[in-house]
Amino acid sequence: MKIDVNTHLGNRLRRRRRLLGLTQHQLATNIGIRFQQIQKYECGANRMSAARIWQLADALDVPVSYFYDGLGRETQFGRKAEDDLVERRETRNLLDVYQRLQDRPRLEFLEFAKGLLEEGESL
């Protein structure tokens, strides 16, 4: 199956931006471009140069390799299975709550979540 690299990079950009709760405008302002360019990157209409990927990685606090993670492991529908989970509002809300917790409550929350797994399951 042929993989559209520009679409893959754009999907990774959108995912990270949303996880951080940034708007396209905020991200664009941060790296000195217009928000329309972020839109074009996210939908795969425009290619991102190596320099732009470097800027975006810095602004989104991820390594450059983040954008290439999963490239070549696309499903028959053109998306990885975990994309659907991360795109869900409930997942973003859960991550937001988790990030806001202090260290001790965060560990307690994690242990609670692990306790909800069926016996025999592990992370």
VENHUFEN-V44402 format. One record per backbone hydrogen bond with DSSP energy under -0.5 kcal/mol. NH is the residue of the N-H (numbers start at 1). CO is the residue of the C=O. Records with the same first field share a line. If there is no record, write none. Layout:
NH=CO + CO
This chain:
5=3
8=4
9=5
10=6
11=7
12=8
13=9
14=10
15=11
16=12
17=13
18=14
19=15
20=16
21=18
22=17
27=23
28=24
29=25
30=26
31=27
32=28 + 29
33=28
37=34
38=34
39=35
40=36
41=37
42=38
43=39
44=40 + 41
45=40
46=40
49=47
53=49
54=50
55=51
56=52
57=53
58=54
59=55
60=56
61=58
62=57
66=63
67=64
68=65
69=65 + 66
71=68
73=70
75=79
78=75
83=80
84=80 + 81
85=81
86=82
87=83
88=84 + 85
92=88
93=89
94=90
95=91
96=92
97=93
98=94
99=95
100=96
101=97 + 98
106=102
107=103
108=104
109=105
110=106
111=107
112=108
113=109
114=110
115=111
116=112 + 113
117=114
121=118
